[in-house]
C-alpha cells in the first residue's frame, strides 16, 4: 500500500509540473520528456535516415517539396508570432527532403525535419495537395504530439508498475490485471489519444496551408483519393487515426474557418 501511495503521488506531481502549452489550443499538454532531449535525438535520427535512403535532389518534385515546406514554415512563424509565441521555433532546424520510396507516406520529426516519400506524390497530385500533407505533418511537430505520446507511454508504464506493486500479494489478481491493463489502456486511452492528435493536426494543418496561400478545401479531396487507395482499415475505435470518412467530414466543415483565419494575415487568394 505504501508503494501504491508513493507511485500515485509521484504520478500526480509529474503530471502537474511536467506540462507544456499547446500554442494552437492554449491547453496544457503532457511533457514528461523535455524538448531539450527530444530535438537533438530527432536531428540525429533524421540524419541517419537520410544516410540510409535515397534522397531525390534537383528534380521538379524535390524543388516543390522545398518550396511548399518553406511556405508552411513561414506560415507557422507568422501564426505563432501573431499569437504571442514569438521565438517558439528558435530551436527548429527546418529541412525538407524527398526520398525515393513507394510508400504513400510523409512525416515531420520534432524540430521541423520533414520527409516526403515519392509514393505519396501521385496522391497529392499537385502543390496544393503537398501543402495539405505538409501542413498536417508540421502541425504534429508544432503541437508537440511526439512529446505527448512519449509522455503518455511513460504514464502507462507507471500505472503498470503501480498495479503490480499493489497486487503483489495476490498473484491471481495480479495476473488478471496484467492481462487486461495493456489492452484496456491501449483501446481506452492511448488509441483515442492518438486519434485526437491526428484530428488536431488536421485542423491546425488547414490553418497553416491557408496562411501559406493554399486552398484548405483541397485537403478533403486529398483524403478522398487516399480512401480510393484501398486496403482494409481497422474499425476507428481500434485505429491510431480517425477513419477517412470522419476526416473528410471534419475538413469540409473546417475549411471555411481556415480561410477566414488566413484573411487576418492578408491572404485573400488560395491556390488549388
C-alpha positions in Angstrom: 0.0 0.0 0.0 2.9 2.3 0.8 4.4 1.8 -2.7 1.0 2.4 -4.3 0.5 5.7 -2.5 4.0 6.8 -3.3 3.6 6.0 -7.0 0.2 7.6 -7.2 1.6 10.8 -5.5 4.6 10.7 -7.9 2.2 10.4 -10.9 0.2 13.4 -9.7 3.3 15.5 -9.2 4.8 14.6 -12.5 1.5 15.3 -14.4 1.1 18.7 -12.5 4.5 20.1 -13.2 5.6 18.4 -16.5 3.4 20.2 -18.9 3.7 22.5 -21.9 1.2 24.7 -23.6 -0.2 23.9 -27.0 0.2 27.2 -28.9 -2.9 26.5 -31.1 -5.4 25.5 -28.4 -3.9 27.1 -25.3 -4.4 23.8 -23.4 -1.8 22.3 -21.1 -0.3 19.0 -22.5 1.9 16.3 -21.1 5.6 17.0 -21.4 7.5 14.4 -19.3 10.3 14.4 -21.8 11.7 17.9 -22.5 12.3 19.1 -26.0 15.9 19.8 -25.0 16.3 16.0 -25.0 13.9 15.2 -27.9 15.2 17.6 -30.6 18.9 16.5 -30.6 17.8 12.9 -30.7 15.3 13.7 -33.6 18.0 15.5 -35.6 20.4 12.6 -35.2 17.8 10.1 -36.3 16.8 12.2 -39.3 20.4 12.4 -40.5 20.8 8.7 -40.1 17.6 8.1 -42.0 18.8 10.3 -44.9 22.1 8.4 -45.0 20.3 5.1 -45.3 17.8 6.1 -48.0 18.0 7.6 -51.5 17.3 11.3 -51.3 15.9 12.8 -54.5 17.7 16.1 -55.4 17.3 18.6 -58.2 14.1 17.4 -59.7 10.9 19.4 -60.1 9.3 17.3 -57.4 12.1 17.8 -55.0 12.1 21.5 -55.6 8.3 21.5 -55.0 8.7 19.8 -51.6 11.3 22.5 -50.7 9.1 25.3 -51.9 5.9 24.1 -50.1 7.9 23.3 -46.9 9.4 26.8 -46.8 5.9 28.4 -47.2 4.4 26.3 -44.5 7.3 27.1 -42.2 6.8 30.8 -42.8 3.1 30.5 -42.2 3.9 28.7 -38.9 6.2 31.6 -37.9 3.6 34.2 -38.8 0.8 32.4 -36.8 2.9 31.8 -33.7 4.3 35.3 -33.6 0.9 36.9 -34.0 -0.5 34.8 -31.2 2.1 35.6 -28.6 4.6 32.7 -29.3 7.5 34.7 -30.8 10.6 32.6 -30.5 8.7 29.3 -30.3 10.6 28.0 -33.3 14.0 29.1 -32.2 15.4 25.6 -31.8 13.8 24.3 -35.1 16.1 23.3 -37.9 13.8 23.1 -40.9 14.7 20.6 -43.5 12.6 19.2 -46.3 13.6 16.1 -48.3 12.0 13.9 -50.9 13.0 10.2 -50.6 12.7 7.5 -53.2 10.2 5.1 -51.7 6.9 3.7 -53.0 5.3 4.1 -49.6 2.3 6.5 -49.5 3.7 8.4 -46.6 5.3 11.6 -45.3 6.3 12.7 -41.8 7.8 15.6 -39.8 10.1 14.9 -36.8 10.1 17.3 -33.8 12.2 20.3 -34.7 11.0 20.6 -38.3 12.7 17.6 -40.0 10.4 16.6 -42.9 10.4 13.7 -45.3 8.1 13.0 -48.2 8.2 9.7 -50.0 7.8 9.7 -53.8 5.0 7.2 -53.4 2.7 9.9 -52.0 3.1 12.3 -54.9 0.6 10.6 -57.2 -2.0 11.0 -54.4 -1.1 14.6 -53.6 -1.1 15.3 -57.4 0.0 19.0 -57.1 1.5 21.7 -55.0 -1.7 22.3 -53.0 -2.0 18.6 -52.3 1.5 18.6 -51.0 0.7 21.6 -48.8 -2.3 19.7 -47.3 0.0 16.8 -46.2 2.9 19.2 -45.2 0.6 21.3 -43.1 -0.7 18.2 -41.3 2.7 16.8 -40.6 4.2 20.1 -39.5 1.2 20.5 -37.2 2.2 17.4 -35.3 5.6 18.8 -34.6 4.3 22.3 -33.6 1.8 20.9 -31.2 4.4 18.6 -29.7 2.4 15.4 -30.4 5.5 13.3 -30.3 6.3 14.6 -26.9 2.8 13.9 -25.7 2.8 10.3 -27.0 6.1 9.6 -25.2 4.7 11.1 -22.0 1.5 9.0 -22.3 3.6 5.9 -22.8 5.6 6.7 -19.6 2.4 7.2 -17.6 1.1 3.9 -18.9 4.2 2.1 -17.7 4.0 3.9 -14.3 0.4 2.6 -14.0 1.5 -0.9 -14.8 4.2 -0.8 -12.1 1.7 0.7 -9.5 -0.8 -2.0 -10.3 1.6 -4.8 -10.0 3.0 -3.5 -6.7 -0.5 -3.0 -5.3 -1.4 -6.6 -6.2 1.9 -8.2 -5.4 0.4 -10.3 -2.5 -2.4 -11.6 -4.7 -0.8 -13.3 -7.7 -4.1 -14.3 -9.3 -5.4 -10.7 -9.3 -2.0 -9.5 -10.5 -2.2 -11.9 -13.4 -5.7 -10.6 -14.3 -4.5 -7.0 -14.0 -1.6 -7.6 -16.4 -3.9 -9.5 -18.8 -6.4 -6.6 -19.1 -4.4 -3.5 -18.3 -2.4 -3.3 -21.5 -5.5 -3.9 -23.8 -7.7 -1.6 -21.7 -5.3 1.4 -21.7 -4.5 0.9 -25.4 -8.1 0.8 -26.6 -9.5 3.1 -23.9 -6.7 5.7 -23.5 -3.8 5.6 -26.0 -5.7 5.0 -29.2 -8.3 7.7 -28.5 -5.4 10.0 -27.5 -3.6 9.3 -30.8 -6.8 9.9 -32.8 -7.3 13.2 -31.0 -3.8 14.2 -32.0 -4.5 13.3 -35.6 -7.7 15.3 -35.6 -5.9 18.3 -34.0 -3.2 18.1 -36.7 -5.8 18.0 -39.4 -7.4 21.2 -38.1 -4.1 23.0 -37.5 -2.8 21.9 -40.8 -5.7 23.6 -42.6 -4.9 26.9 -41.0 -1.2 26.6 -41.9 -1.8 25.8 -45.5 -4.4 28.6 -45.8 -2.0 31.2 -44.3 0.6 29.8 -46.8 -1.8 30.6 -49.6 -3.3 27.2 -50.4 -7.0 26.3 -50.5 -7.8 24.2 -47.5 -10.7 22.5 -49.2 -8.0 20.6 -51.2 -7.3 18.6 -48.1 -10.8 16.9 -48.3 -10.1 15.9 -51.9 -6.8 14.5 -50.9 -8.4 12.3 -48.3 -10.9 11.1 -50.8 -8.1 10.0 -53.0 -6.4 8.3 -50.0 -9.6 6.4 -49.4 -9.6 5.2 -53.0 -6.1 3.7 -52.5 -7.9 0.7 -51.0 -6.7 -1.7 -48.4 -8.5 -2.8 -45.3 -8.6 -0.5 -42.4 -9.4 -1.5 -38.8 -12.5 0.0 -37.1 -11.9 3.5 -36.0 -12.0 2.5 -32.3 -9.0 0.2 -32.9 -7.0 2.6 -35.0 -4.5 5.3 -34.3 -6.2 7.5 -36.9 -9.7 8.7 -37.5 -11.5 7.0 -40.4 -11.2 8.6 -43.8 -14.9 9.4 -43.7 -14.5 11.2 -40.3 -11.5 13.2 -41.6 -13.2 14.2 -44.8 -16.3 15.5 -42.9 -14.2 17.4 -40.4 -12.0 19.0 -43.1 -15.1 20.0 -45.1 -16.6 21.7 -42.0 -13.3 23.4 -41.0 -12.1 24.7 -44.4 -14.1 28.0 -44.4 -12.8 28.8 -40.9 -9.2 28.2 -42.0 -9.7 30.7 -44.9 -11.2 33.2 -42.5 -8.2 32.8 -40.2 -5.8 33.3 -43.2 -7.5 36.5 -44.2 -6.5 38.0 -40.9 -2.9 37.7 -42.2 -3.8 39.4 -45.5 -4.2 36.2 -47.5 -7.1 36.7 -50.0 -6.4 34.1 -52.7 -5.9 30.4 -52.2 -4.1 28.2 -54.7 -5.8 24.9 -55.6 
